[in-house]
Amino acid sequence: MVVQRSKRRGFDRREFLQAGAAAAGLLGTLAVSGGQHDQRSAPGGMLRLIANENPYGPSPAARAAAADAVEQGWKYAIRETGVLKKLIADHEGVGTRNVFVCAGSTEALRIAALIFGRDGGRVVAANPTFSFLPTYARYLGCEIDEVPLDDNMRHDLEAMASVVGANSRLLYVCNPNNPTGTLLEGAALGAFIDAVSQRVPILVDEAYLDLWDDLPKHTAVRSVLADKPVIVTRTFSKLHGMAGMRVGYAIAPPDIIKRLERFRVTQMSFPGVLAATASLQDTGFLEFSRARIRECLDVTSAVFEELGRPYVPSRGNFIYFDTGGSPREFMGAMRQSGILTGLSYAPYPTWARVSMGKVEDMHVFATAAREYFGQVA
């Protein structure tokens, strides 16, 4: 296994510009203080490093848009969702017929499981990976063909292709993968899609891909543009810091988008749609957010290097690392230090995941980790 080891348009353009100008002053304050809200919002004032959230968002422009939208909250976000869809299509270089806007990307994942996995279908997925789609498919009576990750904790594309059979209805790829944070290079994934999508539709969950500047190199949207049976899902929950506002989208060929729309189960939140519209245009904040997340990853990986703890270099806003013992004991010790962290995932019984908070939060975590591993050494 190769891991890192110690070496020692939502509203009128004029309105948007006015709101952006009003919020611009807040961005400078945000850069210094990390925003006006407190990351210690878990029960008992615990530090939340457990749910892959981004405490730097929503952006000032998104907050201003959402606040303005509350006054219009009596309306359904029909026209506004259309505006957001057009903005997403332009941003992704696709047509509006290729875009499905939904209440978080998890809605698209579950609808895809419903469409492709019911009535005796089988879904191919890695193990471990983000569980929403496989778990929901199981609730529908679908069989899941789980394929272990390779020695680098990446999707084993060759093994996944080998288990695709006559009853396979969907193949799920989370890229970057959660919980391991590993990335499939765009060229390798594209070749895999070209070969395997002839036998089964493929869903590529790109919830974390826009945390880095090289998204165009690795995204599977190019396969959608080539009219492959591919669904790409994205979310405003990570980079945009809008996990609680539930806005996401899928990109797919028009015939698949129509099927997703037929099984839609929610209507969009008016404040969420306007906040997402503003956030997508707030490129200054998005760059700020990317930079802070990378800084958090650097702080956290540095302490694992210092302590000699194996970890996986991450392309997400979390790091998967080897506690060397019981993840439950580690989690309990972190709770004693006022920090919530995540548990392990089979088949890695000693490994655990820590989500990125603000930069100062990761320094708090680093101190607690030094204390813990110093005691157990």
Secondary structure, DSSP 8 states (H G I E B T S, - for coil): ---B------S-HHHHHHHHHHHHHHHHHHHHHS-SS-S--SGGG-EE-SS---TT-S-HHHHHHHHHHHTTTTS--HHHHHHHHHHHHHHHTS-GGGEEEESSHHHHHHHHHHHHHTTT-EEEEEESS--HHHHHHHHTT-EEEEEE--TTSS--HHHHHHH--TTEEEEEEESS-TTT-----HHHHHHHHHHHTTTS-EEEE-TTGGGSTTHHHH-THHHHHTT-SEEEEEESSSTT--GGG--EEEE--HHHHHHHHHT------HHHHHHHHHHHH-HHHHHHHHHHHHHHHHHHHHHHHHHT--EE--SSSEEEEE-SS-HHHHHHHHHHTTEE----BTTBTTEEEEE---HHHHHHHHHHHHHHHHHH-
